[in-house]
Amino acid sequence: MKDEDKTKNQLIEELQELRRWVTKLEKAATDRDYAQEEWSVLFDAIESSVNAVLITNLEERIVYVNPAFLSMFEYREKSEVLGRSAADLFDAHEITKIADIKAVIDKAKGETEEFTVLRKDGTTLPVKASSSEVTDKDGNTIGRTASFVNITEHTLA
């Protein structure tokens, strides 16, 4: 009878351990679902933004653009710009201005400036660009983000 009780107790302990694991897995699944929903909302907001949005990595290579960016810069597909240097989007004389601004950017607040950008066909477009660093959860800089607004109407006034 003692062996039977021992086996029964072992089974009860194993069942309790399994229940703890199931509870942990259910919590992890709920957390994952919440995170996916949060990311989905953020992605949808950026994708539907009227402002052109660009994200670069630390090497200043383009890793993301939204549809408004494609429209403003007159590209048809994201693949036409992904992986390119962000500097390709600016007039040569603007590059020095951008380097000067990056040197004084307040990491917490970012920076907003007016620039002339190059469209796919080489024509220029005046924009107001807001830029800031992208940081990971530990505060490490992993890239930059910029949003652009066409200010052609503003410059004509």
N, C-alpha and C positions, 0 to 999 in steps of 0.2 A: 504494500500500500504506500510506503514512503517513496518508492521510486515513481509511482504513479502521481503522487502529490508534487514531487520535484518536477516532473515533466509538465504537469499542469501549471505550476508556478512559472516555469520557464516560458511556456506558451503565453501565459498572461503577460509576462514582462516583454516578450517579443511583440505581442499585439499592442501593448502600450507604446513601445518604441516606434512601431509602424504608424500608430495614430499621431505621434509627435511629428514624424517625418511628413505624413500627409498634411498636417496642419501647416508645417513650414512650407511645403510645396504649394499649398493653396494660397498662402500669403505671398509667396514669390510670384505666382501667376497673377494675382491681383495687382501687385506692384508693377509687374511687367505690363499688364494691360493698361494701367493708369499712365505709365511712362509712354507707351505707344500712343495713347490717345493725346497726351500732351504734345508729343513730337508731331503728331498728325496735324493738330491745330496750328502749331508754329509753322510747319511746312506749308500748310494751306494759306496761312496769312502772308507769308513771304512770296509764295507763288502768285497770289492774287493782288499783291501790292501794286499801286500805280507808280511807285518809285522804282527805278531800276536798281537792282541789288546785285552786288558782286562780293564774293568771298574769296580770299587768297590764303595760301599756306605761308609758312615762314620764308620760303624762297620767292615769295611774291608771284607765284604761279596761280592762275585762276582755277579754283576748285568748284565754284558754283556761280551760276547766274540765273536770274528769274526771267520769266517771259517779258516783263517790262524792259529789262535790260536788252534782250534780243531785239525788241521793237525799236527802242531808242537808238541803239547802235547799228540797227539794220542788218542783223544776222538772222538766218533762218533756223539754225540748229545750235544747240548748246555745244555740240562737238566741235564747232568752228572756233570756239574760244577757250574751252576747257584745256588746261595745261599750258596755255600761252602766258607770257609775262604780262602783268597788268600794265607795265610801262608802255606796251604796244598801243595802248588806248589813248595816249596823250601825245600832243605836239612835242617835239624835241625841246622847245624852250620852256615847256611846262614841267619837264622832268626835274630841272633844278629847283623850281618853285616847290614841287612836291617833296623833294629831299629836305629842303629847308623846313617845311611844315612838319614833316615826320620827326625832325630833331626836337621840336618844341611841343609836340602833342601831349596834352594832359591825358594820361592813360585812363583816368576815371571818367573824363568828360568827352574825350574825342576831339574832333576838329571839324569845322565847316568852312569851306572855301569855294570860290568860284574858279572854274577851270574851263579850258577848251579841250574837248575830247575829239578823237577821230572816229568817225563811223567806218563801217566796213569798206565803203567806196572811196575813202580818203577825205571826204568832206568833213568840215569841223562843225561842232555844236557847242554852244556855251551852256554849261551846267553848273549847278550848285551841288557840291559833293560833301556829304557828311561821312567821316571816316573814324573808325575806332579799332582798337585791338580786340581780337577774339582770344579769350582765355579759357583754359580748361577748369575743371572743378577745383584744382589745386592752385589756381591763380597764375599758371604758366601761360605765357603768350604762345599761341599756336597758329596765329594768322591775323588777318585784318578783314574787316568788312567795310563796305562803302555803299551808300545809296546816292543816287543821282536824280536830280530834278532838272528838266529842260527849262532854261531861263531865257530862251530866245525872245519871248514876248517882253520880258523884263528889260532886256538889253536894247530893244527897239524903242521903248518908251522914253 
